[in-house]
């Protein structure tokens, strides 16, 4: 009887060996993760719905941006809650299927966002460097996105082959990576860091540097030859520069939010392989939650950047909220007034065209050829 009681007590003790932290710290984490999760879910869902439901928003850049939002949604649904809970309880309570699903999906989605940002940068550079180049069609964008997603799963496939789920009782369920030899995990972690961070940031930095140089050169030429015909071109350059600031903000958010988590993962692999403890475990726990939460905030900030910088997104968001609130369309007399004003403008333009045509009436055949 005493042995049974002791065995039960030991199992209970091991089941309750979660991370030790103060209540204020625990509830602060719950609040911080909850705010990021709710706002990220709503914001990214709005971005995706706008691109899907509004035909005029289906440009190449917006389709790529919506793919980043899809990746952020996947991260919010799978990684936002599962990873910190597993770290806190020191056990995996979500079942074998979720073990493989969470690790693969969250890993691949963390690859999709930087690669999609790199694809946006390359597309914008080619468009600015060669403005007469045919733009990517929505179908071509989807093919690039599918290739990025497939590439992300391929890069993460070694994790799937080395991932193990162990169920040794109610208090002993684990979802862990097992590498043999252990150094392979460190090599693979450095490889993922290169593919996920260093390579995309290098491509993005070079593309945006070239875009800024080209736009600056074009703007200087327009300033030297200032005329009414160059006003439209100058406005187009400013629009491109504004879009570039938006994209650079996205890249900066990605770098600031994700690099600490990447560095932390590599540090853990180094610590595991070389058997040293540079920091006490309590500091490691704080660093983990800070870097993980910071990585999750990147999923929240991206849609806020779209709403702040992009006039079209902001306009579409207002229209959606008006439709949700049931705001009525303008009255019928307002539509008639707007229509009559448009017709007057059209008549004015037509009269100017008639005058110009009469002035050149002596050479009508040449006018038709032009």
C-alpha positions, 0 to 999 in steps of 0.5 A: 500500500505504501509503495503504491502511494509513493508511486502515485506521489512520484507520478504526481510530482513529475506531472507537476514539474512545470516551469517555476515562475511568479504569478505576475510573470505567468499572467503577463505572458498569457496577456501578451500572447493573447493580445498578439494572437487575437490581433494577428488572427484578425489583421491577417485574416482581413488582409487575405480576405481583401486580396481574395474578395477585391479583384482590383487588389489582386496585383503581384505584390498584394498576392505575395503580401497575402501569402505572407499573411497566410504564413502568419496565420499558420504561425498564429494557429499552430506555434503561438500557443503550442510551443510556449505551453510545451516549454512550460509544462516540459511535456507534450500533451497534444497527441502524436499527430499534433507533434508532427503537425505542429513542428512541420507546419510551424517550421515551414511557415517560418520559412515561407514569410522571408522567402515570400519577402525575397520574391517581392523584392526581386519582382519589384526590382525587375519592375523598376529596372525594366518598367516595360517588362510584363508583370507577373500574372496572378497565376504566375504569382500562385506558382511562385508561392506554391514553389516557396511552400514546397521548398519550405517543406523540403528544407524542413523534411530532416526534422520530420525524419528525426522527430520522435513522439514518446508516450510513457504514461500520463506524465511522460509524453514527449515530442523531441528531435533525436539526431545521431550524431548530435552534431548533425542537429547543430549543422542543420540549425546553422543551415536553416538559419542561412536559408531562412535569414541570411539568404533572404535578407541578402537578396532583399537588401541588394534588391532594395539598394538597387531600387533606391538607386534607380528611383533616385537617378530617375528623380534627379533626371526629372528635376533637371527637365521639369515640365508638365509631362514629367509631373505624372512620372514624378508622382509615379516615382513617389508612389514607388518610393512609398511602396518601397518604404512599406516593403522595407518596413516589413523586412525590418520587422522580420529581421528584428522579430525573428533573428533573436529566436534563430540565434537562441535556437542555434545557441541551444544546439551549441550548448547541447553539443558542447555540454556547457551552461553559459547562463542559469536555467532561469535566464534561459527560460526568460530568453526563450519566452522573450525571443518567441513572443518577439517572433510572434509579434512579427505576425501582428505588425505586418497587417498594421504596416499594410493598413498604415502605408498602403492607401488601397488597403486602408480604403478597402478596410474602411469599405469592409467595415462600412459593409459590416455596419450596413452603411447605406449607399449614397442617395439616388439624387447624389448619384444623379448629381455625380453622374451629371457632373461627370457628364459635364466633364466629359462634354468639356473634354469633348468640346476641347477635342472638337476645337483641336480637331477643327484647328487641324482640319486641313490635314485630317489624314495625317491626324488619323495616322497619328 
